Amino acid sequence: MADIIKLDANRPLDFDRETVEQAYDRWAPVYDLVFGGVFKKGRNAAIEATNKLGGRVLEVGVGTGISLPLYAPHVRIFGTDISEAMLDKARKRVSEFGLKNVEGLAVMDAEKLEFPDNSFDVVMAQYVVTAVPNPEVALDEFARVLRPGGELIILTRVSADEGIRRFIEQKLQPVVRPLGFRTAEFAWSRYAKWLSGARGMELAERRLIPPLGHFSLVRFRKVDVAKAA
């Protein structure tokens, strides 16, 4: 864990909101083509878990809206993203598919969500946590806007704590950072540390997702602290 904390503390200052926003603005025209098929299994698994829960859903990092047609009609969705270019494509998709269960789409910082506490039954974040400047701050925000009994569902990269894979991930980091990605800072121990300090949150599920087993579907449940007491 010491290595992970040191790596995070020395995070280059250029990985800020503007860097991420610009990276995803550049990705917008080709995002579906490049990542649509690659992340299809993970996307389907996350949406399936969300549809089973139902209610009001916040999708953080909704991007081009590629997930929006997959939600069940009874699920109400609000989507946010850092990139206006991505949201332009999402709005077109909502119109094209006539998605009346999409409440709204808005540019918003994942670390400063503009919603009251306890606003959503599900908070969904696909491949977002490793792309924001301050992941734990974002996770705290996701938990804050989640209602007691609701779930935070994330699709996320889980990097290696040690070994050759960790070495490769560290070497790749300078290459992928300008693209809006990080490869070496997110071993499971980092998520576990966040969970240990997150009041009222518990792990509901963690399972590997293709491609290559480098990604996981993770479900955190928000406990009703008052009832638990």
C-alpha positions in Angstrom: 0.0 0.0 0.0 2.9 2.4 0.7 3.9 2.3 -2.9 0.4 3.1 -4.1 0.1 6.0 -1.7 3.4 7.4 -2.8 2.4 7.1 -6.4 -0.8 8.9 -5.9 0.9 11.7 -3.8 3.4 12.3 -6.6 0.6 12.4 -9.3 1.8 14.8 -12.0 -0.1 18.1 -11.8 -1.1 18.0 -15.5 -3.7 15.3 -14.8 -6.4 17.8 -13.9 -10.0 18.5 -15.0 -8.9 20.4 -18.1 -6.6 17.6 -19.2 -9.4 15.1 -18.8 -12.0 17.3 -20.5 -9.7 17.9 -23.5 -8.8 14.3 -23.8 -12.5 13.2 -24.0 -13.4 16.0 -26.3 -10.8 14.5 -28.7 -12.2 11.0 -28.2 -15.8 12.0 -28.9 -15.9 11.5 -32.7 -14.4 8.0 -32.5 -15.2 6.8 -29.0 -18.0 4.4 -30.0 -15.9 2.9 -32.8 -12.8 2.4 -30.7 -14.4 1.3 -27.4 -17.9 0.3 -28.2 -17.0 -3.4 -28.9 -14.1 -3.6 -26.5 -16.2 -2.7 -23.4 -19.5 -4.3 -24.6 -19.4 -7.2 -22.1 -18.6 -4.9 -19.1 -21.2 -2.4 -20.2 -23.9 -5.1 -20.5 -23.1 -6.5 -17.1 -23.3 -3.1 -15.4 -26.6 -2.2 -17.1 -28.0 -5.7 -16.2 -27.2 -5.1 -12.5 -28.7 -1.6 -12.7 -31.9 -2.7 -14.3 -32.4 -5.3 -11.6 -32.3 -2.5 -9.0 -34.4 0.0 -10.9 -35.4 3.4 -9.6 -33.6 6.6 -10.4 -30.1 6.2 -11.8 -27.2 8.6 -12.2 -24.7 7.6 -14.8 -21.5 9.6 -14.2 -19.3 9.7 -17.3 -22.2 8.9 -19.6 -20.1 9.9 -22.6 -21.7 9.5 -26.0 -24.7 7.8 -24.3 -23.8 4.4 -25.7 -25.4 2.8 -22.6 -28.6 4.7 -22.6 -30.7 2.5 -25.0 -29.8 -0.5 -22.8 -31.6 0.7 -19.7 -35.0 -0.8 -19.0 -37.9 1.6 -19.7 -38.9 1.8 -16.0 -35.4 3.1 -15.0 -35.1 6.9 -14.9 -31.6 8.1 -15.9 -29.7 11.3 -15.5 -26.3 11.4 -17.3 -23.4 13.6 -16.6 -20.0 14.0 -18.3 -17.0 16.3 -18.2 -17.0 16.6 -22.0 -19.6 18.8 -23.9 -18.6 17.1 -27.2 -19.4 13.7 -25.7 -22.8 15.0 -24.4 -23.7 16.4 -27.9 -23.5 12.8 -29.2 -25.5 11.5 -26.2 -28.3 14.1 -26.9 -28.5 12.9 -30.5 -28.8 9.3 -29.3 -31.6 10.2 -26.9 -33.5 11.9 -29.7 -32.8 9.1 -32.2 -34.0 6.3 -29.9 -36.8 8.3 -28.4 -35.5 7.6 -24.8 -38.2 9.2 -22.7 -36.7 7.7 -19.5 -33.7 10.0 -19.7 -34.4 12.8 -17.3 -31.5 15.0 -18.4 -27.9 15.2 -19.5 -25.5 17.8 -18.1 -21.8 18.8 -18.0 -20.7 18.1 -14.5 -17.5 17.4 -12.6 -17.5 13.9 -11.1 -15.8 15.3 -8.0 -18.5 18.1 -7.5 -21.9 16.6 -8.3 -24.6 19.2 -8.4 -27.2 17.1 -6.6 -28.6 16.9 -3.1 -27.6 14.0 -0.8 -29.5 10.8 -1.2 -30.8 11.7 -4.7 -30.4 8.3 -6.6 -31.1 4.6 -6.2 -28.1 3.7 -8.3 -25.0 5.6 -9.2 -23.3 4.1 -12.2 -19.7 5.0 -13.3 -18.2 3.1 -16.2 -14.4 3.5 -16.6 -14.6 6.8 -14.7 -12.7 6.3 -11.4 -9.3 5.9 -13.0 -9.8 8.9 -15.3 -10.6 11.6 -12.7 -7.8 13.7 -11.0 -8.9 12.7 -7.4 -10.6 9.3 -7.4 -11.4 9.1 -3.7 -13.1 12.5 -3.9 -15.3 11.2 -6.8 -16.1 8.0 -4.9 -17.2 10.1 -1.9 -19.4 12.1 -4.1 -21.0 9.0 -5.6 -21.7 7.7 -2.1 -23.1 11.1 -1.0 -25.8 11.3 -3.7 -26.8 7.7 -3.2 -29.8 6.8 -1.2 -29.6 4.4 1.7 -30.2 0.9 0.4 -28.9 1.9 -3.1 -25.9 0.8 -4.9 -22.8 2.3 -6.5 -21.9 0.3 -9.5 -18.5 0.9 -11.1 -16.7 -0.7 -14.0 -13.0 0.0 -13.4 -9.5 -1.0 -14.1 -7.8 -2.9 -11.3 -4.0 -2.8 -11.6 -1.5 -5.1 -10.1 0.1 -4.5 -6.7 3.3 -6.1 -7.7 5.1 -8.2 -10.4 5.7 -7.9 -14.1 2.3 -6.6 -14.8 2.8 -3.7 -12.4 6.2 -2.9 -14.0 4.5 -2.8 -17.4 1.7 -0.6 -16.2 4.1 1.9 -14.7 6.1 2.1 -17.9 2.9 2.7 -19.9 1.7 5.5 -17.7 3.5 8.4 -19.4 2.1 7.2 -22.8 -1.5 6.9 -21.8 -1.9 9.8 -19.4 -2.3 12.4 -22.3 -5.2 10.2 -23.6 -7.0 10.6 -20.3 -6.1 7.2 -18.8 -4.0 5.9 -15.9 -2.7 2.4 -15.7 -0.7 1.9 -12.6 -2.4 3.6 -9.6 -5.5 1.4 -9.0 -4.7 -1.9 -7.3 -7.6 -3.4 -5.4 -5.9 -2.3 -2.1 -6.6 1.3 -3.0 -10.3 0.7 -3.4 -10.3 -1.4 -0.2 -8.7 1.5 1.7 -11.4 3.9 0.4 -14.1 1.5 1.4 -12.7 1.1 5.0 -13.1 4.8 5.5 -16.4 5.3 3.7 -19.1 5.4 6.4 -22.1 3.3 5.5 -20.7 1.6 2.4 -20.1 -2.1 2.0 -18.9 -4.4 -0.8 -21.7 -6.2 -2.5 -19.9 -7.8 -5.4 -16.6 -7.8 -7.2 -16.0 -9.8 -10.4 -13.6 -9.8 -13.3 -14.8 -8.4 -16.6 -13.3 -8.8 -20.1 -11.1 -7.8 -21.8 -8.1 -9.6 -20.4 -9.3 -9.6 -16.8 -7.8 -6.2 -16.2 -11.2 -4.7 -15.4 -13.8 -5.4 -12.7 -17.4 -4.9 -12.1 -17.7 -3.7 -8.5 -20.9 -3.0 -6.5 -20.9 -1.1 -3.3 -24.1 -0.9 -1.3 -25.0 2.1 0.9 -26.2 0.8 4.3 -29.0 2.6 6.1 -26.9 3.6 9.1 -29.9 4.7 11.2 -31.6 1.3 10.8 -28.4 -0.6 11.3 -27.9 1.2 14.6 
